[in-house]
Amino acid sequence: MVRDCTAALQLAPRNLKAFLRRGLAHEFLEKYDDAAADFKHAMAGARGGGVHTRADYTYSEANFRKSSRERLAARARIEAKT
């Protein structure tokens, strides 16, 4: 899916749907930084409507998951030291 969306973006660099879908694929693969970057591109190019709302929501969700994952990892490191 990531490769397909990347190929679509090479042909049409302003394809918001491809950014959104690739962001969702990155999120599924737990590549939250890449997901957030794609969602930001989708939000920047959208002029309101469904794509912007969806990208904004998923960007927030990706950041939340990333920060939650980082907190859990930090907690595990602290517990391992004790």
VEXVEX-751767 format. One line per field, with one value per residue: residue number from 1; residue in three letters; x, z, y of N, C-alpha, C in turn. Coordinates in steps of 0.001 Angstrom, whole numbers. Each point is the difference from the previous one (the first is absolute). Example, Ala and Ser with C-alpha at 12.3 -4.5 7.8 and 13.67 -1.06 7.14 Angstrom:
BEGIN
seq: 1|2
type: ala|ser
neast: 13190|-350
nup: 7800|-720
nnorth: -5690|1050
caeast: -890|820
caup: 0|60
canorth: 1190|1190
ceast: 900|-770
cup: 0|730
cnorth: 1200|1090
//
This chain:
BEGIN
seq: 1|2|3|4|5|6|7|8|9|10|11|12|13|14|15|16|17|18|19|20|21|22|23|24|25|26|27|28|29|30|31|32|33|34|35|36|37|38|39|40|41|42|43|44|45|46|47|48|49|50|51|52|53|54|55|56|57|58|59|60|61|62|63|64|65|66|67|68|69|70|71|72|73|74|75|76|77|78|79|80|81|82
type: met|val|arg|asp|cys|thr|ala|ala|leu|gln|leu|ala|pro|arg|asn|leu|lys|ala|phe|leu|arg|arg|gly|leu|ala|his|glu|phe|leu|glu|lys|tyr|asp|asp|ala|ala|ala|asp|phe|lys|his|ala|met|ala|gly|ala|arg|gly|gly|gly|val|his|thr|arg|ala|asp|tyr|thr|tyr|ser|glu|ala|asn|phe|arg|lys|ser|ser|arg|glu|arg|leu|ala|ala|arg|ala|arg|ile|glu|ala|lys|thr
neast: 814|1064|471|-1227|-151|1207|-313|-1165|717|756|-1143|-527|995|-1123|175|-967|-769|998|110|-1314|-135|1027|-550|-1149|623|616|-1183|-561|1041|-685|-39|-113|1299|126|-802|587|1127|-484|-440|1188|562|-755|273|1282|-220|-672|-1125|124|-1115|-361|815|-257|-1270|32|721|-764|-1057|389|323|-1082|-685|699|-115|-1278|-111|669|-643|-1113|428|384|-1163|-603|743|-235|-1262|58|661|-862|-1003|657|176|-1256
nup: 0|819|-630|44|1228|263|-701|626|1096|-550|-300|1209|125|-538|-158|537|-814|-872|367|-25|-1119|-513|501|-429|-1144|40|323|-919|-703|775|-1168|1260|-64|-742|850|1033|-640|-309|1247|354|-932|432|1247|-338|-714|1066|-597|1187|507|-581|-1000|130|185|-944|-762|386|-107|-1133|-337|588|-595|-1112|252|269|-1029|-733|549|-194|-1181|-160|533|-704|-1030|318|228|-1122|-542|576|-327|-1161|277|410
nnorth: -1189|-3|-1073|-502|441|-474|-1075|-7|236|-930|-590|115|874|417|-1285|703|-684|129|1287|133|-686|681|1094|-456|-262|1175|517|-763|462|845|585|415|156|-1098|-633|571|-265|-1198|-127|523|-790|-986|376|144|-1078|-410|234|-549|-418|-1119|322|1293|-223|-904|802|1006|-766|-548|1252|437|-950|249|1291|-240|-828|890|1018|-709|-341|1271|368|-945|370|1272|-308|-734|1047|830|-768|-46|1275|-132
caeast: -814|882|633|-1012|-286|1194|-16|-1063|463|1005|-751|-872|498|-1014|-1072|-246|-456|1187|661|-806|90|1359|93|-688|854|1137|-490|-194|1339|556|972|-823|558|-348|-1450|-297|440|-977|-1239|224|-84|-1406|-695|474|-538|-1460|-729|-1202|-642|288|1420|636|-500|550|1450|197|-310|984|1262|-90|30|1359|836|-401|531|1454|353|-368|1004|1230|-183|71|1392|745|-406|628|1431|116|-303|1089|1136|-261
caup: 0|57|-1318|-963|252|-379|-1468|-380|304|-994|-1193|344|1316|807|228|1441|395|89|1260|1101|22|373|1428|709|-122|907|1369|224|143|1182|-420|344|-546|-1421|-67|335|-1118|-1082|410|-87|-1422|-390|595|-614|-1355|-19|234|742|-500|567|69|1064|1287|217|206|1288|1035|6|451|1461|504|-175|1024|1290|89|119|1342|932|-173|613|1458|426|-119|1091|1229|8|293|1424|768|-204|805|1433
canorth: 1189|1170|130|438|1415|752|42|937|1351|370|400|1131|411|686|-967|-18|-1334|-853|348|-520|-1465|-392|279|-1090|-1188|214|-138|-1435|-579|652|1011|1147|1242|26|186|1390|845|-139|646|1440|351|-75|1138|1237|122|-63|1233|-399|-1198|-1303|-367|781|-476|-1333|130|651|-994|-1081|588|63|-1377|-536|616|-552|-1368|85|452|-1067|-1055|489|-31|-1400|-432|650|-665|-1328|175|327|-1210|-961|450|-228
ceast: 865|640|-985|-305|1183|71|-1057|447|1105|-676|-838|353|-1013|-1191|-216|-429|1179|791|-749|122|1392|236|-655|830|1213|-424|-192|1332|754|1172|-684|543|-343|-1496|-359|391|-1001|-1321|137|-75|-1452|-772|384|-618|-1506|-610|-1309|-553|539|1473|670|-418|600|1502|294|-225|1083|1374|24|79|1398|931|-330|572|1509|390|-358|1031|1317|-103|96|1435|838|-321|653|1491|218|-231|1107|1223|-205|-148
cup: 0|-1366|-1042|159|-381|-1520|-494|234|-957|-1283|251|1416|900|313|1508|497|143|1278|1185|110|408|1484|834|-44|923|1452|360|236|1196|-338|172|-532|-1480|-181|255|-1142|-1154|356|-62|-1448|-455|552|-682|-1378|-74|283|710|-548|637|140|1142|1370|340|288|1357|1140|74|412|1524|611|-88|1055|1381|178|188|1422|1044|-33|657|1522|534|-42|1122|1328|114|312|1473|846|-130|860|1494|330
cnorth: 1263|221|517|1488|874|128|983|1440|453|478|1255|472|708|-910|-186|-1373|-953|299|-602|-1518|-473|257|-1092|-1286|114|-185|-1473|-704|580|918|1353|1322|141|239|1462|942|-74|679|1519|473|8|1193|1308|213|36|1362|-327|-1297|-1263|-340|730|-511|-1350|87|621|-991|-1073|502|49|-1392|-594|578|-541|-1406|5|406|-1049|-1110|410|-12|-1421|-520|595|-667|-1372|97|303|-1243|-1033|358|-303|-1458
//
